[in-house]
Amino acid sequence: MKKWLIGFLVLSLLAGFAIVGCEEPVDDPVDEPVDDPVDEPEEVAHPFEDVRVRQALNYAVDKEAIIETIFQGVGSPSSAPIVPAIFGYTEVGPYEYNPERAMELLEEAGFGDGFEIELYHPTGRYPQDDTVTEAVQAMLAEIGVTANLTTYDWGTYLETVLVPPEMAEHDAFMLGWGTVTLDADYGTYALFHSTQWPTAEVWYNNASYYANPEVDDLLAEARVTPDRDIREGLYEQAIEMIWEDAPWLFLHNEGQVNAVRSNVEGLIHHPLENILAWDARIVDEDEQDLIIAIGAEAESLDPLKMTSAPAATVAEHMVENLVYLAPDGSLEPALATSWEPDEDGTSWILELREGVTFHDGEPFNAEAVKYNLDRFLAKGDFEGQDEAAYAFLLEEVEEIEVVDEYTIKLHLEGEFAPIISHLSHSFIGMHSPAALEELEGEEIVEAPVGTGAFKYVSWDRGEQIVMERNDDYWGDVPELDTVTFKFVPEGSSRVVMIETGEAHAIMAVPPTEIERLDGEDDIDIVFEDSVRVIYIGFNLQPQ
Amino acid sequence: MYGYVIRRLLLAIPVLIGVSILVFAIIRFIPGDPARAIAGVHASPQYVEQVRREMLLDEGLHVQYFVYMSNLVQGDLGRSALTRRPVTVELMERFPNTLILSAAAMVIAITFGMSAGIVSATKRYSLFDNFSMLAALVGVAAPVFWLGIMFQLLFSVRLGWLPSGGIGTWQHVVLPALTLGLATTALIARITRSSMLDVLRQDYITTARSKGLVERVVIYKHSLKNALIPVVTVMGLQFGTLLGGAVLTETVFSWPGIGRLMVDSILNRDYPVVQGAVLLLAVFFVLINLVVDVIYAYLDPRISYGTKEVD
C-alpha cells in the first residue's frame, strides 16, 4: 500500500480518537462572531447561513495532513483568500485543525447533531482534486457532517456551479482560482464582490453568493486608489473580514515543483507557473542548447487566443510586455521605462524604451504599442473584429493615444489602479505590426515576431517549440544558443527525461516522484508557490 | 475484382455519411458548454459569446449540420476552435505520425505474433508453447500505460539505449511501437495458434502428410495459408484499433499523434477537430476492411466476390 495512504488512514483514525476523547464539555470562552445576527437559528435555516457553521467546517479540515499525505508536502494551507505572492496579501490564517473547536461551534449554532450537504467537485482539473474532496468528506464526517459527493468532468462542471442562486442544487463546491495578474483586485473583486454573482447569462465567479456591504466598499475603493500603500491597507481590511465571514472552506495554496539538472544555472522559476531561461547557462557543456519539458502544449502564441500558462511561458521568451512582473511581485520596466497616472487617475502616461527593434528589424515605438493594444481590444482600426480572450484585463481602457514617438497615453473609462499590473500580463506582448499585417483572413500568429531575448525558429505541433538567441537584444544578450520547450504530457515521462538528461529542466514533477528525484546527485528540486488557491465554496443563498 | 472494389468504395459513402452524422450528434450530446471550455476559466462573458458565435453554437443543430456538411463536401473541415488553425492542417501534421507508429507496431505484432503462434501450434504443449502462451496472456493483460513506463525505465534510464520519448529517428519509434504492439502480438499469437491447430486437423493435411510431404511443406504451404483467414481478419481490426487507440502510448512517449489530438479536443469540446479526426479514422477503417476482404480471396480462392468470371 502506498505510504501516503497509510498515513492518511492513520491520521483519520487519530482524528477519530481525538474527537471521541474530547466529548466532555470544554469551558473555554468562545469568541462570538460579532457579525452574526442569528442567536437561535430557526428550524428551517440552512446551516451555511450561520457563520459559526462555516467556521466550524474550516476548523474541521486538517489542511496540513492533506498537503503531507496527498501532495507529499508540496503546497501550503491557505492563509488568506489569495496567495502570499500577490500584491495586497495579508496573512490572516490558516484556520488551525481543531475538531473540538469545530464541534463547539456547531453545537452553539444548534447543529451539534450534524447535518447533510451536497458537495460538488470536478475531477482531473486540479491536482488530486477528487482525492482531496474525499479527504475533506472523511474529515467532515468526524464532526458529524455528511457530505454527499457529486463528481463532474471539467467541461460540465462550471455550468453546474456557476449558476444563479435559484438554480444551484449544491450546498458546497470545489474550485480553484489563480490570481494571474498578481494583484489582489483580480483575486478578491471577482470572487467576493456582490456584483459578481453568476447570472443565468453570465458566469461571474462569486459562486458562493457572498455579499458584505463593507467588503464591497473596500474592494471598490481599492480599485480606484492609485497609491499602492493605501490600496494594500484596504485589501488588508477586506481580507480580514472575508476570512472571518468564511464564505469558503479555505483549503490550500497549490505548490509547483520543478526539477533542474545541477549543471544549469540562472533559470527563473516564476510563481505564474513559468520557467524563464534568458539568464540561464549550462555550465559544463559547449553547446548551449537548453531543453525544458513542460506538460501541456501552448494552444496559441497569438495574444488574441492565448489562455494558458504554457503559452505564456513560451511566448515570454520571444515577445515582451510594456511592464515586467518580477517573481517577487514587483513591477519592473520592460518596453515601457516609466508610467504614471494623470491628476484624476483616469489616464496613464507611459514612456517607451528607445532604440528597440523587433526581430524583423521593424522599430518599436508608440505606433507599434497602439497597434498591438488596439488589436487586443478590437478598438481603433480593429473595431468590429474579435477581441482577445483576455481582453477583460484592459476592459477599462477606452482609447490608446500616441503622444509622440516614444510616449503613449491610455485613457480609462474611470479610475482603475491595477492597470499597470494588468499590462504586465504575459498575454499582452508586443508583436511587430508589420508581421501582424501579413496575417490574412482568419489566420493568427503562429511564428511570433517580438523584441524578446530569443527569436522564433520552429514549432512542431504536439512536440516542441524551438527558439534561438537574439544577438541584437536591447538588454543582456543571453548565453544560451537555443531554448527548446518540449511538450510531454505524462509526468513520469518528464521525470524519465531529466534522469536520462534528455531535458535540462522539467516542470510539474508529480508528487510521488519527488522523493526519488531528490536522491539523485545531479538533479535539483525547486519548490515554488503557484498563484492558485483551492477552496470549497459554501452556497450562502441556499434555496 | 475491380468491380468489387469499386462497389465496396461506393458502399463506403453511406457508411461515412452515417459516421459523420453520428459523430456530429454524439459530441453535441456530451454535456458542457464548448464555448466556455474553449474560452477558459478566466474569460470574459463577451469573449465566451464571441466563441459561441464562431462555433455557430447560437444556431440550431440543423444549421450547424448543414454548414458542416456543405463545407465537408468541399474538403473543408473548418478551423479548430481552440487553435484557430485549419483542421485539415492539424490532422495532416499528426496523422502520418500515428500511421508510422501503428504500422511499426503492426510489423512487430505480425512478425513475433505469427512466429510464436506457428511454433506453438506445431509443437503443441511443448515448453515453448506453454511459455509463449503464458507470455501472450500477460501481453494481452498488461496495461499499456504501465508497460510504457517500465520500458522507459529499463531501456532509457537504466540501459540508456533508446530515447524515452519524442519523435525524429528510428530509435524514437522502437519503444512506443513495442508498447503499442505487444497486446496485438499476443492476440495474433493466440489466434494463429488456434487457427493453425484447427487446420492441422483437417483431412487435406492428413492427405498431404500421407503423400509423404516434408513437414515443413505441410506446415507452410498447406496449413499456414489456410489458417491465415481469421488471423488477417484480426489484423485488419487491430490495425484500425491501433490507429485510434494509441492515445495512452502517445501520451507516455510524447508522440504527436492523432489519438492525443483527439482526446485533447474532446476534453476541450473542440468540435471541428473531433469531427475531422473521427471521419479520417473512419475512412481508414473502411479502407483497411476492404484490403482485408481482398486478401481473403488471395488466401482462399473458394471465396469469390460474386463476379461471374471466377470459377
Interface residues (C-beta under 8 A of the other chain):
Chain A: D153 W154 G155 T156 L158 E159 G178 V180 E201 V202 W203 E299 S300 D302 K305 T307 S308 D386 E387 A388 A389 Y390 A391 F392 E395 E442 I444 E446 D460 R461 G462 E463 Q464 K486 F487 V488 P489 E490 S492 S493 V496 M497 E499 T500 E502
Chain B: I30 P31 G32 D33 P34 R36 A37 A39 G40 V41 H42 A43 S44 P45 Q46 Y47 V48 Q50 E54 R79 L82 T83 R84 R85 E90 E93 R94 N97 I149 Q152 L153 S156 V157 G160 P163 S164 G165 G166 I167 T251 V252 F253 S254 W255 P256 G257 R260 L261 L267 N268 R269
